[in-house]
Amino acid sequence: MEYYISKIVNGDFKNVINKATELLKEEGFGVLTEINVKDTLKKKLDIDYKDYVILGACNPHLALRAFQSEDKIGTLLPCNVIVIDQGEGKIEIAIMNAKALMSQIGSAGLEVLAHEAGDRLERVLDKL
């Protein structure tokens, strides 16, 4: 299994970020952080890079249940959603494959949560 799931849509980069943020909210996720990779690489390394944003999404109810099941799970949270301008109006949105990643931990409780989180994140991709 891949560690991520992605979809390419046609559109404007900022509009896709806004739409993804709205859809995440509909699925119970808030965006805690937004990292603009392009701006960071320019500022820190003076390198020009394509538009690339990392949205740190969290569903507090799922996160609490995960913490109660495995207190070191914070190393894998929040769920990152990336939006990448792949050129020519093609915008790629990728999410972590929670089901594949959490299955490696060996906790039945986390696998149930991973399926719930994964299903919610996959619905976001489907709606874009």
WONOR-V792786 format. One record per pair of residues at least 12 apart in sequence whose C-alpha atoms are under 6 Angstrom apart, sorted by sequence separation. I is the first residue (numbers start at 1). J is the second residue. If there is no record, write none. Layout:
i: (I:I)
j: (J:J)
This chain:
i: (82:38:81:38:81:37:99:37:98:99:36:35:35:34:58:98:34:57:33:56:57:33:56:57:32:56:31:32:55:31:55:30:54:29:30:54:29:53:29:53:28:52:52:51:51:11:10:10:9:9:8:8:7:7:6:6:5:5:4:4:5:3:4:27:3:23)
j: (94:51:94:52:95:52:114:53:114:115:53:53:54:54:78:118:55:78:55:78:79:56:79:80:56:80:56:57:80:57:81:57:81:57:58:82:58:82:59:83:59:83:84:84:85:89:89:90:90:91:91:92:92:93:93:94:94:95:95:96:97:96:97:120:97:124)
